[in-house]
Amino acid sequence: MTRDEFLALALRNPVHAAILDELHRLALADAWLVSGCLVQTVWNVLTGRPIDHGIADYDVFYFDPDTSWEAEDAVIRTLHARLAHLGAKIEVRNQARVHVWYPAKHGLPYPPLSSSREGIDRFLTQNTQIGMRRTGDGYEVYAPHGFDDVAGLITRPNPGANFSAANYAAKAARWKALWPEITVVAAE
């Protein structure tokens, strides 16, 4: 699967287009629509399911050096207000402040990030290490592992920073129940 093929399939989900348009209008620093919602939309198209089947939420990353909860909360409230009409659960996270709360929530260290792409690089699975954003005349897609696993309905662990075999197994089991066609590569 090429970048353009992935992009065309992911944009079949109207929620994606609405979020991407709003992020572009707001001009949030280093803002991306990321992760499972993108891959799962493509899986849904490839397997003939409803476009939003199995999508728990839509993840938005941005990067603001202000790591206060108040600053992040203001962005969350703004996006939720502007996108409430979609009826979708949208999770917004400032990647500059993940290291502040992640260790307490997940029991794992989390070194500070310097960009949203670094946050994408730390995803639990390689197939979801994908982000999209609007540009002036199109879209930018960040996918360090490409799109072969997405097209092949494969999920594999990302053994990099913050990997948890238990979290991977839980995520893979949820996905396998929703998309029985996927191949789950076991964590080593």
C-alpha positions as CSV (number, residue, x, y, z in Angstrom):
1,M,0.0,0.0,0.0
2,T,1.3,3.4,-0.9
3,R,1.0,6.6,1.1
4,D,-1.6,7.9,-1.3
5,E,-3.7,4.7,-1.1
6,F,-3.5,4.8,2.7
7,L,-4.5,8.4,2.7
8,A,-7.5,7.9,0.4
9,L,-8.8,5.0,2.6
10,A,-8.2,6.8,5.9
11,L,-10.1,9.9,4.6
12,R,-13.2,7.8,3.9
13,N,-13.9,8.3,7.5
14,P,-15.6,11.8,7.7
15,V,-14.6,12.2,11.3
16,H,-10.9,12.2,10.2
17,A,-11.5,14.9,7.7
18,A,-13.4,17.1,10.2
19,I,-10.7,16.7,12.8
20,L,-7.9,17.4,10.4
21,D,-9.7,20.5,9.0
22,E,-10.2,21.8,12.5
23,L,-6.6,21.2,13.6
24,H,-5.5,23.1,10.5
25,R,-7.8,26.0,11.3
26,L,-6.5,26.2,14.9
27,A,-2.9,26.0,13.8
28,L,-1.9,24.0,16.9
29,A,1.9,23.4,17.0
30,D,2.9,20.1,15.6
31,A,-0.7,18.7,15.6
32,W,-1.5,15.3,14.2
33,L,-4.4,12.9,14.0
34,V,-2.7,9.6,15.1
35,S,-2.8,5.9,15.7
36,G,-5.6,3.3,15.8
37,C,-8.4,5.4,14.3
38,L,-6.5,5.7,11.1
39,V,-5.5,2.1,10.9
40,Q,-8.8,0.8,12.0
41,T,-10.6,2.8,9.4
42,V,-8.4,1.3,6.7
43,W,-9.0,-2.2,8.1
44,N,-12.8,-1.5,8.0
45,V,-12.6,-0.5,4.4
46,L,-10.5,-3.6,3.5
47,T,-12.8,-6.0,5.4
48,G,-16.1,-4.4,4.3
49,R,-17.2,-3.2,7.8
50,P,-18.9,0.1,8.7
51,I,-16.3,2.9,8.6
52,D,-16.3,3.4,12.3
53,H,-16.5,-0.2,13.5
54,G,-14.3,-0.8,16.5
55,I,-12.9,2.7,16.8
56,A,-12.9,3.6,20.5
57,D,-11.6,7.1,20.0
58,Y,-9.7,9.5,17.8
59,D,-6.3,10.6,19.1
60,V,-4.9,14.0,18.5
61,F,-1.3,14.9,19.4
62,Y,0.2,18.4,19.5
63,F,3.3,19.8,21.0
64,D,3.3,22.9,23.2
65,P,6.3,23.7,25.5
66,D,3.8,24.9,28.1
67,T,3.4,21.7,30.1
68,S,0.8,23.0,32.5
69,W,-2.5,21.1,32.8
70,E,-4.3,24.4,32.4
71,A,-2.8,25.0,28.9
72,E,-3.6,21.4,27.8
73,D,-7.1,21.6,29.2
74,A,-7.8,24.8,27.3
75,V,-6.8,23.0,24.0
76,I,-8.9,20.0,24.9
77,R,-12.0,22.1,25.7
78,T,-11.6,24.1,22.5
79,L,-11.3,21.1,20.3
80,H,-14.2,19.3,22.1
81,A,-16.4,22.4,21.6
82,R,-15.6,22.8,18.0
83,L,-16.0,19.0,17.2
84,A,-18.9,18.1,19.5
85,H,-21.2,17.8,16.5
86,L,-19.3,14.7,15.4
87,G,-20.4,12.7,18.4
88,A,-16.9,11.1,18.5
89,K,-14.7,10.6,21.5
90,I,-11.6,12.7,20.8
91,E,-8.5,12.3,23.0
92,V,-6.2,15.3,22.9
93,R,-2.7,15.2,24.4
94,N,0.2,17.7,24.5
95,Q,3.2,15.5,23.8
96,A,5.4,17.9,25.7
97,R,3.8,16.9,29.0
98,V,3.3,13.1,28.6
99,H,6.4,12.5,30.8
100,V,4.6,14.4,33.6
101,W,1.7,11.9,34.0
102,Y,2.7,8.7,32.2
103,P,4.9,7.1,34.9
104,A,2.1,7.3,37.5
105,K,-0.6,6.1,35.1
106,H,1.4,3.2,33.5
107,G,4.2,2.4,36.0
108,L,6.8,2.9,33.3
109,P,9.4,5.7,32.8
110,Y,8.7,8.1,30.0
111,P,11.6,10.4,28.9
112,P,10.5,13.9,27.8
113,L,9.7,14.2,24.1
114,S,10.8,17.0,21.7
115,S,8.0,16.5,19.1
116,S,4.8,14.8,18.4
117,R,6.5,12.5,16.0
118,E,8.6,11.1,18.9
119,G,5.3,10.3,20.6
120,I,4.1,8.4,17.5
121,D,7.4,6.6,17.5
122,R,6.7,5.3,21.0
123,F,3.3,3.6,20.2
124,L,2.8,0.1,21.5
125,T,2.4,-1.3,18.0
126,Q,4.3,-0.6,14.8
127,N,1.3,-0.7,12.6
128,T,-0.3,2.2,14.5
129,Q,2.9,4.4,14.3
130,I,1.1,6.7,11.9
131,G,0.1,10.3,11.9
132,M,-1.7,12.6,9.5
133,R,-2.1,16.3,9.3
134,R,-3.4,18.9,6.8
135,T,-0.9,21.1,5.0
136,G,-1.7,24.2,2.9
137,D,-2.5,22.2,-0.2
138,G,-2.9,18.6,1.0
139,Y,-1.8,16.2,3.7
140,E,1.3,15.1,5.4
141,V,1.6,11.5,6.6
142,Y,4.2,10.2,9.0
143,A,4.6,6.5,9.0
144,P,8.1,5.3,10.0
145,H,7.3,1.6,9.2
146,G,5.3,2.3,6.1
147,F,1.9,0.7,5.3
148,D,2.6,-2.9,4.5
149,D,1.3,-4.1,7.9
150,V,-1.8,-2.0,7.6
151,A,-2.6,-3.4,4.2
152,G,-1.7,-6.9,5.3
153,L,-3.9,-6.7,8.4
154,I,-0.9,-7.3,10.7
155,T,-0.2,-6.0,14.1
156,R,3.2,-6.3,15.6
157,P,4.8,-5.0,18.7
158,N,7.0,-1.9,18.8
159,P,9.8,-3.1,21.1
160,G,11.1,0.4,21.6
161,A,10.7,2.6,24.6
162,N,7.9,1.9,27.1
163,F,6.9,-1.5,25.6
164,S,4.7,-3.6,27.8
165,A,4.0,-7.2,26.7
166,A,0.8,-7.3,28.9
167,N,-0.5,-4.1,27.3
168,Y,0.3,-5.3,23.8
169,A,-1.4,-8.7,24.5
170,A,-4.6,-6.9,25.7
171,K,-4.7,-4.5,22.8
172,A,-4.0,-7.3,20.3
173,A,-6.8,-9.5,21.8
174,R,-9.3,-6.6,21.6
175,W,-8.4,-6.0,18.0
176,K,-8.5,-9.7,17.1
177,A,-12.0,-9.9,18.5
178,L,-13.1,-6.9,16.4
179,W,-11.1,-7.9,13.2
180,P,-10.7,-11.7,13.2
181,E,-8.8,-11.4,9.9
182,I,-5.8,-9.7,11.5
183,T,-2.6,-11.5,12.1
184,V,-1.1,-10.8,15.5
185,V,2.7,-11.1,15.7
186,A,3.6,-12.3,19.3
187,A,5.8,-10.1,21.5
188,E,9.1,-11.8,22.2
